[in-house]
């Protein structure tokens, strides 16, 4: 037989479209051609596949070999197509039976000695292949990780000869089922993995207002901006948030693992805590580059994105956060296509009130002029500030409080278990966190009286709040009412929520 085909999958963001690898061997001068929009790494497969076949004691056909990667309009990149190309050549040259490969999808880079090496971005491909009920041949080094996906039938192979044996006799190496008991993804939860430091909120001295706001943010999924002088504890407070958030569900673990796998990172069993430097490029923060890879906001999916010294970030870069803050996704458009990555994160931002940091400090003189302070604060555009629910000022704590170790606990301090209960309540009531409520669902969930509605309308007009700001106030007030175990949102909840909104800087208020 001079023609054969085998299935594989390409990488297109977090998607894995099906690719059919076809090989035709014909008479004529010996040659090797790959068609179907292959990139450089795919074109280089010729030499790797040829050496792998010869070093595995298999025959390389000295004839004209044409490899087609279909669909032709889909760009193909990476070395994952080495193994399917080699198997299709063997089937087309009669060394393998082509009819044994119809229910197989395979991936893997070939070494010159015939070994099968791991590849990046296979999690999404294996997930798609398992949904198509295919047997999946993958590098043995990645089998234990990939087999954790639900109902995935994984065959891990060490080299090309082992792969040929599996193709010839499927019973020789039985498919390993990756199905896990419901609610169990223990193997995806590393014993020690955390992108940020593990800090207990109770270990932080003072800052009762900030602790209260952090608990509200954790309970309702709200974004938070902390403003204060250097050393007030902004970074320390932000690092506590992952410890307050409930553990990840199995589906969330897989979502995060797929994103990290695209960048060659190991899976994370805890909620991510990403803290990019203010010198990060727009593509590093949002995603992009030549390969249109995910950025920091996607790596923070289902976790926390902490922007320390947010005013030091370029304004153009911060404005790119508008879409993900509003929709929980980011679309990266490049010449090779448009890719949508999940970016459902909680933003925790921190900044100084001025370049020197002491504009609001009663004990430390500020040397910045009014114009300097205004320019510094205006680096955060009104639309970005409008998307942040809670604005909290911090003050430097007294030395006696820090040195004596006496830490007065707040009666409103929340635990992870209590936050889990509050989030479960929100999902039972409206199917989402309070921070995601919108439109009629928001008004129905709040259940405020007519008199309170009129009062809020008059107050919003006096304060010149935007429509988005009014909705933010209602969402925060709904969370505050939940903290009190109250069904309707009352005026006291709205007053506290308005207090958090009005803490934005006059120089940047929209």
C-alpha positions as CSV (number, residue, x, y, z in Angstrom):
1,X,0.0,0.0,0.0
2,X,1.5,3.4,-1.0
3,X,-1.0,5.5,0.9
4,X,-1.8,5.7,4.6
5,X,-3.2,8.1,7.2
6,X,-3.2,8.5,11.0
7,X,-4.8,11.0,13.3
8,X,-3.2,13.7,15.5
9,X,-4.1,17.2,16.8
10,X,-2.7,20.6,16.4
11,X,-2.5,23.4,19.0
12,X,-4.7,26.5,18.6
13,X,-4.6,28.2,21.9
14,X,-6.4,26.0,24.4
15,X,-8.2,24.2,21.5
16,X,-6.8,21.2,19.8
17,X,-8.3,20.8,16.3
18,X,-8.0,17.4,14.6
19,X,-5.3,16.9,12.0
20,X,-5.1,14.0,9.6
21,X,-1.5,13.0,8.7
22,X,-1.5,11.5,5.2
23,X,1.5,9.9,3.5
24,X,1.8,8.9,-0.1
25,X,4.9,7.1,-1.4
26,X,5.3,7.2,-5.2
27,X,7.8,6.4,-7.9
28,X,10.4,9.0,-8.9
29,X,13.5,10.5,-7.6
30,X,13.8,10.1,-3.8
31,X,12.4,13.1,-2.0
32,X,10.5,14.2,1.1
33,X,7.9,17.0,1.1
34,X,5.5,18.2,3.9
35,X,2.5,20.3,2.8
36,X,-0.3,21.8,4.9
37,X,1.1,25.1,6.4
38,X,3.9,23.5,8.4
39,X,6.2,25.8,10.4
40,X,9.9,25.3,10.8
41,X,9.8,22.7,13.5
42,X,7.4,20.6,11.5
43,X,9.5,20.9,8.3
44,X,12.6,19.7,10.3
45,X,10.7,16.4,11.0
46,X,12.2,14.9,7.9
47,X,15.7,14.4,9.3
48,X,14.4,13.3,12.7
49,X,12.0,10.8,11.3
50,X,14.5,9.3,8.9
51,X,17.2,8.8,11.5
52,X,14.7,7.4,14.0
53,X,13.5,4.8,11.5
54,X,17.0,3.7,10.5
55,X,18.2,3.6,14.2
56,X,15.1,1.5,15.1
57,X,16.1,-1.1,12.5
58,X,13.2,-0.2,10.2
59,X,13.3,0.5,6.5
60,X,13.4,4.0,5.0
61,X,11.7,4.0,1.6
62,X,14.0,5.5,-1.0
63,X,11.2,6.9,-3.1
64,X,9.2,10.1,-3.3
65,X,7.4,10.7,0.0
66,X,4.7,13.3,0.3
67,X,3.3,14.2,3.7
68,X,0.0,16.2,3.9
69,X,-1.3,17.7,7.1
70,X,-5.0,18.3,6.8
71,X,-6.8,20.7,7.0
72,X,-4.3,22.6,4.9
73,X,-5.4,26.1,6.0
74,X,-4.6,25.3,9.7
75,X,-1.1,26.3,10.8
76,X,0.9,23.4,12.2
77,X,3.7,23.9,14.7
78,X,5.8,21.9,17.2
79,X,7.4,18.5,17.0
80,X,4.3,16.6,18.1
81,X,3.8,15.4,14.5
82,X,7.1,13.4,14.3
83,X,5.6,10.2,15.6
84,X,2.4,10.2,13.5
85,X,4.5,11.0,10.4
86,X,6.8,8.1,11.1
87,X,3.9,5.7,11.6
88,X,2.1,6.8,8.5
89,X,5.4,6.3,6.5
90,X,5.7,2.8,7.9
91,X,2.1,2.0,7.0
92,X,2.4,3.4,3.5
93,X,5.5,1.4,2.9
94,X,3.8,-1.8,4.1
95,X,5.8,-2.2,7.3
96,X,2.6,-1.6,9.4
97,X,-1.0,-2.5,8.7
98,X,-2.9,0.7,8.0
99,X,-6.3,-0.7,9.2
100,X,-5.0,-0.9,12.8
101,X,-4.6,2.9,13.1
102,X,-8.1,4.1,12.5
103,X,-9.0,4.6,16.2
104,X,-5.6,6.0,17.2
105,X,-4.3,9.5,17.8
106,X,-0.6,9.9,18.5
107,X,1.7,12.7,19.5
108,X,5.4,12.9,20.2
109,X,8.8,14.2,19.2
110,X,11.3,11.6,17.9
111,X,14.9,11.6,18.9
112,X,17.5,10.5,16.3
113,X,17.8,7.2,18.2
114,X,14.1,6.5,17.9
115,X,13.1,7.5,21.4
116,X,9.8,9.4,21.9
117,X,10.2,12.7,23.7
118,X,7.7,14.8,25.5
119,X,5.9,17.9,23.9
120,X,4.3,21.0,25.2
121,X,0.6,21.6,25.0
122,X,-0.6,18.0,24.9
123,X,-3.2,18.3,27.7
124,X,-5.8,20.0,25.5
125,X,-5.1,17.5,22.6
126,X,-5.6,14.5,24.9
127,X,-8.7,16.0,26.4
128,X,-10.2,16.4,22.9
129,X,-9.1,13.0,21.8
130,X,-10.6,11.3,24.9
131,X,-13.9,13.0,24.1
132,X,-13.7,11.5,20.6
133,X,-13.2,8.0,22.2
134,X,-9.7,7.5,20.6
135,X,-6.8,5.5,21.9
136,X,-4.1,8.0,22.6
137,X,-0.4,7.3,22.1
138,X,1.8,9.7,24.0
139,X,5.4,10.0,25.3
140,X,5.8,7.7,28.3
141,X,7.2,10.6,30.4
142,X,3.9,12.4,30.1
143,X,1.5,9.4,30.5
144,X,1.0,9.8,34.2
145,X,0.0,13.4,33.9
146,X,-2.2,13.0,30.8
147,X,-4.0,9.9,32.1
148,X,-5.5,12.1,34.8
149,X,-8.0,13.5,32.3
150,X,-11.5,12.0,32.6
151,X,-11.9,8.8,30.6
152,X,-8.7,9.2,28.7
153,X,-7.3,6.0,27.3
154,X,-3.5,6.6,27.4
155,X,-0.7,4.4,26.0
156,X,2.7,5.7,27.0
157,X,5.5,4.6,24.7
158,X,9.3,4.9,25.2
159,X,10.4,4.6,21.5
160,X,9.3,4.0,18.0
161,X,9.7,0.2,18.1
162,X,7.4,0.0,21.1
163,X,4.8,2.1,19.3
164,X,4.9,-0.2,16.3
165,X,4.3,-3.2,18.6
166,X,1.3,-1.4,20.1
167,X,-0.1,-0.6,16.6
168,X,0.3,-4.2,15.4
169,X,-1.2,-5.8,18.5
170,X,-3.3,-3.4,20.7
171,X,-3.7,-6.2,23.4
172,X,0.1,-6.3,23.9
173,X,0.0,-3.0,25.8
174,X,-3.5,-2.4,27.2
175,X,-4.8,1.1,27.2
176,X,-4.5,2.7,30.6
177,X,-7.7,4.4,31.7
178,X,-7.3,7.9,33.2
179,X,-10.7,8.0,34.8
180,X,-10.6,9.1,38.4
181,X,-13.2,8.7,41.1
182,X,-15.6,11.6,41.1
183,X,-14.3,14.6,43.0
184,X,-10.7,13.2,43.1
185,X,-7.8,14.9,41.4
186,X,-5.3,14.2,44.1
187,X,-2.5,13.5,41.7
188,X,-2.8,16.9,40.2
189,X,-2.4,18.6,43.5
190,X,1.4,18.8,44.2
191,X,2.5,18.4,47.8
192,X,4.3,21.7,47.7
193,X,3.3,24.1,45.0
194,X,2.3,27.7,45.3
195,X,3.0,30.6,43.0
196,X,3.0,33.0,46.0
197,X,3.9,32.9,49.7
198,X,1.5,31.2,52.2
199,X,0.6,33.8,54.8
200,X,-2.1,33.6,57.4
201,X,-4.3,36.7,57.7
202,X,-4.2,36.5,61.5
203,X,-0.5,36.9,61.5
204,X,-0.7,40.5,60.2
205,X,-0.8,43.1,62.9
206,X,-3.5,45.8,62.7
207,X,-5.0,46.9,59.4
208,X,-8.5,45.9,60.5
209,X,-10.2,47.8,57.7
210,X,-8.0,46.2,55.1
211,X,-8.6,42.7,56.5
212,X,-12.4,43.4,56.4
213,X,-12.1,44.4,52.8
214,X,-10.0,41.4,51.9
215,X,-12.6,39.1,53.4
216,X,-15.4,40.8,51.4
217,X,-13.3,40.5,48.3
218,X,-12.8,36.8,48.9
219,X,-16.4,36.1,49.8
220,X,-17.9,37.8,46.7
221,X,-15.1,37.6,44.2
222,X,-14.5,41.3,44.1
223,X,-11.5,43.3,42.8
224,X,-9.6,45.3,45.4
225,X,-7.2,48.3,45.3
226,X,-5.1,49.2,48.4
227,X,-3.5,52.6,48.7
228,X,-0.9,53.4,51.3
229,X,2.7,54.4,52.2
230,X,5.6,52.0,51.7
231,X,5.7,49.4,54.4
232,X,2.0,49.5,55.3
233,X,1.5,45.9,54.5
234,X,-0.1,46.0,51.1
235,X,1.9,43.1,49.6
236,X,1.5,41.0,52.7
237,X,-2.2,41.4,52.8
238,X,-2.5,40.5,49.1
239,X,-0.6,37.3,49.6
240,X,-3.2,36.2,52.2
241,X,-6.0,36.1,49.7
242,X,-5.2,32.6,48.1
243,X,-5.4,31.1,51.6
244,X,-8.9,32.5,52.1
245,X,-10.3,31.2,48.7
246,X,-11.9,27.7,48.6
247,X,-9.9,24.8,47.2
248,X,-10.0,24.3,43.4
249,X,-12.6,22.0,41.9
250,X,-11.5,19.2,39.6
251,X,-12.6,21.0,36.5
252,X,-10.8,24.1,37.6
253,X,-7.6,22.2,38.1
254,X,-7.8,20.8,34.6
255,X,-8.5,24.3,33.2
256,X,-5.4,25.7,34.9
257,X,-3.3,22.7,33.9
258,X,-4.1,23.2,30.2
259,X,-3.0,26.8,30.3
260,X,0.2,26.0,32.1
261,X,0.9,23.1,29.8
262,X,0.9,25.5,26.8
263,X,3.9,27.2,28.4
264,X,5.6,24.0,29.5
265,X,4.8,24.6,33.2
266,X,3.8,21.8,35.7
267,X,0.2,21.6,36.9
268,X,-0.8,23.6,40.0
269,X,-3.0,22.1,42.7
270,X,-3.5,25.4,44.5
271,X,-5.1,28.7,43.3
272,X,-2.5,30.6,41.4
273,X,-1.0,33.8,42.7
274,X,0.7,35.8,40.0
275,X,2.6,38.9,40.7
276,X,4.2,40.3,37.5
277,X,6.7,43.1,37.6
278,X,5.6,46.5,36.4
279,X,8.1,46.3,33.6
280,X,6.2,43.4,32.1
281,X,5.4,43.9,28.4
282,X,1.8,44.0,27.2
283,X,2.1,40.5,25.6
284,X,3.7,39.2,28.8
285,X,0.8,40.4,30.9
286,X,-2.1,39.9,28.5
287,X,-0.7,37.2,26.2
288,X,0.6,37.2,22.6
289,X,4.0,37.0,21.0
290,X,4.7,35.1,17.8
291,X,3.0,32.0,19.0
292,X,0.1,33.9,20.6
293,X,0.7,32.2,24.0
294,X,-1.2,33.0,27.2
295,X,0.0,35.8,29.5
296,X,0.0,36.4,33.2
297,X,-3.7,37.1,33.4
298,X,-4.4,33.6,32.0
299,X,-1.9,32.0,34.4
300,X,-3.9,33.8,37.2
301,X,-7.1,32.1,35.9
302,X,-9.2,30.9,38.9
303,X,-6.8,32.7,41.2
304,X,-5.3,36.1,42.1
305,X,-3.5,38.6,39.9
306,X,-1.5,41.0,42.2
307,X,-0.3,44.2,40.6
308,X,2.1,45.8,43.0
309,X,2.8,49.5,42.4
310,X,0.1,49.5,39.8
311,X,0.7,53.1,39.0
312,X,4.2,52.2,37.7
313,X,2.7,50.0,34.9
314,X,2.3,51.8,31.6
315,X,-1.2,53.2,31.2
316,X,-1.5,51.5,27.8
317,X,-0.8,48.1,29.4
318,X,-3.3,48.6,32.2
319,X,-6.0,49.7,29.8
320,X,-5.7,46.2,28.2
321,X,-7.2,44.8,31.4
322,X,-10.6,46.2,30.6
323,X,-11.9,43.2,28.6
324,X,-10.7,40.5,31.0
325,X,-11.9,42.4,34.1
326,X,-15.3,42.7,32.5
327,X,-15.7,39.3,30.7
328,X,-13.2,36.9,32.3
329,X,-11.6,36.1,28.9
330,X,-9.0,37.6,26.7
331,X,-8.8,37.4,22.9
332,X,-5.3,37.5,21.4
333,X,-5.3,38.3,17.7
334,X,-2.2,37.7,15.6
335,X,-1.4,37.0,12.0
336,X,-1.8,33.2,12.5
337,X,-5.3,33.6,14.0
338,X,-7.4,34.8,16.9
339,X,-7.2,32.8,20.2
340,X,-9.4,33.1,23.2
341,X,-7.9,32.3,26.6
342,X,-9.7,32.2,30.0
343,X,-8.7,35.0,32.3
344,X,-11.2,34.8,35.2
345,X,-9.1,36.2,38.0
346,X,-9.4,38.4,41.1
347,X,-7.4,41.6,40.7
348,X,-5.6,42.8,43.8
349,X,-3.8,46.1,43.2
350,X,-1.5,48.1,45.4
351,X,-0.1,51.6,45.0
352,X,1.5,54.5,46.8
353,X,-0.5,57.8,46.9
354,X,2.4,59.7,45.3
355,X,5.9,59.0,43.9
356,X,7.5,59.3,47.3
357,X,4.7,57.4,49.0
358,X,3.9,59.7,51.9
359,X,1.1,62.0,50.6
360,X,-1.4,60.6,53.1
361,X,1.1,59.9,55.9
362,X,0.5,62.2,58.9
363,X,4.0,61.5,60.4
364,X,6.1,61.6,57.3
365,X,6.4,64.8,55.1
366,X,5.6,64.5,51.4
367,X,8.0,66.3,49.0
368,X,5.8,65.9,45.9
369,X,4.0,68.8,44.4
370,X,0.3,68.8,43.8
371,X,0.8,68.5,40.0
372,X,3.2,65.6,40.5
373,X,0.7,63.8,42.7
374,X,-2.1,64.4,40.2
375,X,0.0,63.1,37.3
376,X,1.0,60.0,39.3
377,X,-2.5,59.1,40.3
378,X,-3.9,59.7,36.8
379,X,-1.8,56.8,35.5
380,X,-4.8,54.7,36.4
381,X,-7.5,55.6,33.9
382,X,-11.0,56.2,35.0
383,X,-12.4,53.1,33.2
384,X,-9.9,50.8,35.0
385,X,-10.6,52.3,38.4
386,X,-14.4,52.0,37.7
387,X,-13.9,48.2,37.3
388,X,-12.4,47.8,40.8
389,X,-15.0,47.2,43.4
390,X,-13.2,48.0,46.6
391,X,-10.9,51.0,47.3
392,X,-9.2,50.8,50.7
393,X,-6.6,53.2,52.3
394,X,-3.9,51.8,54.5
395,X,-1.9,53.6,57.2
396,X,1.5,52.8,58.6
397,X,1.1,50.8,61.8
398,X,2.6,51.9,65.1
399,X,5.9,50.3,66.0
400,X,4.6,49.2,69.4
401,X,1.9,47.1,67.7
402,X,4.5,45.4,65.5
403,X,7.1,44.8,68.2
404,X,4.9,43.6,71.1
405,X,3.2,41.0,69.0
406,X,-0.2,42.1,70.4
407,X,-2.5,41.7,67.4
408,X,-6.2,42.7,68.1
409,X,-8.3,40.4,66.0
410,X,-11.2,41.8,64.1
411,X,-14.6,40.3,65.0
412,X,-15.4,40.2,61.2
413,X,-12.3,38.1,60.2
414,X,-13.4,35.4,57.9
415,X,-12.0,31.8,57.6
416,X,-11.8,29.7,54.5
417,X,-14.7,27.5,55.6
418,X,-16.9,30.5,56.2
419,X,-16.0,31.9,52.7
420,X,-16.8,28.5,51.2
421,X,-20.2,28.6,52.8
422,X,-20.9,32.1,51.5
423,X,-19.8,31.2,48.0
424,X,-22.0,28.1,48.1
425,X,-24.9,30.3,49.1
426,X,-24.4,32.6,46.2
427,X,-24.2,29.7,43.7
428,X,-27.4,28.2,45.1
429,X,-29.2,31.6,44.9
430,X,-28.1,32.9,41.5
431,X,-25.7,30.5,39.9
432,X,-22.6,32.8,40.2
433,X,-20.6,34.9,42.6
434,X,-22.0,38.3,43.6
435,X,-19.2,40.0,41.6
436,X,-20.6,38.4,38.4
437,X,-24.2,39.5,38.8
438,X,-25.7,41.8,36.2
439,X,-28.9,43.4,35.0
440,X,-32.2,42.0,36.3
441,X,-30.4,39.2,38.1
442,X,-28.5,41.7,40.2
443,X,-31.7,43.6,41.3
444,X,-33.5,40.4,42.0
445,X,-30.7,39.1,44.2
446,X,-30.5,42.3,46.2
447,X,-34.2,42.5,46.9
448,X,-33.9,46.1,48.1
449,X,-37.1,48.0,49.1
450,X,-38.5,50.9,47.0
451,X,-37.6,53.5,49.6
452,X,-34.0,52.2,49.7
453,X,-33.9,52.2,45.9
454,X,-35.0,55.8,45.8
455,X,-32.3,56.7,48.4
456,X,-29.6,55.0,46.4
457,X,-30.6,56.7,43.2
458,X,-30.5,60.2,44.8
459,X,-27.2,59.4,46.4
460,X,-25.7,58.1,43.2
461,X,-26.8,61.3,41.4
462,X,-25.2,63.5,44.0
463,X,-22.0,61.6,43.9
464,X,-22.1,61.4,40.1
465,X,-21.5,57.6,40.0
466,X,-21.4,55.9,36.6
467,X,-23.8,53.1,35.8
468,X,-21.0,50.6,36.3
469,X,-20.1,52.1,39.7
470,X,-23.8,51.8,40.8
471,X,-23.8,48.1,39.9
472,X,-20.5,47.6,41.7
473,X,-22.0,49.2,44.8
474,X,-25.0,46.8,44.6
475,X,-22.7,43.7,44.2
476,X,-20.6,44.6,47.1
477,X,-23.6,45.5,49.2
478,X,-25.1,42.0,48.3
479,X,-21.9,40.4,49.7
480,X,-22.0,42.6,52.9
481,X,-25.6,41.5,53.4
482,X,-24.6,37.8,53.0
483,X,-22.0,38.4,55.7
484,X,-24.8,39.4,58.0
485,X,-26.9,36.5,57.0
486,X,-29.5,39.0,55.7
487,X,-31.8,38.1,52.8
488,X,-32.5,41.7,51.5
489,X,-29.8,44.3,51.0
490,X,-30.3,47.2,53.5
491,X,-29.2,50.8,53.6
492,X,-26.4,50.0,56.0
493,X,-24.9,47.6,53.4
494,X,-25.2,50.2,50.7
495,X,-23.5,52.8,52.9
496,X,-20.5,50.6,53.6
497,X,-20.3,49.7,49.9
498,X,-20.4,53.4,48.9
499,X,-17.6,54.0,51.4
500,X,-15.4,51.5,49.5
501,X,-16.2,53.2,46.2
502,X,-15.5,56.7,47.3
503,X,-11.9,55.9,48.3
504,X,-10.6,56.3,44.8
505,X,-8.4,59.3,44.1
506,X,-10.0,62.6,43.2
507,X,-7.3,63.0,40.5
508,X,-8.4,59.9,38.7
509,X,-12.1,59.7,39.4
510,X,-14.2,59.1,36.3
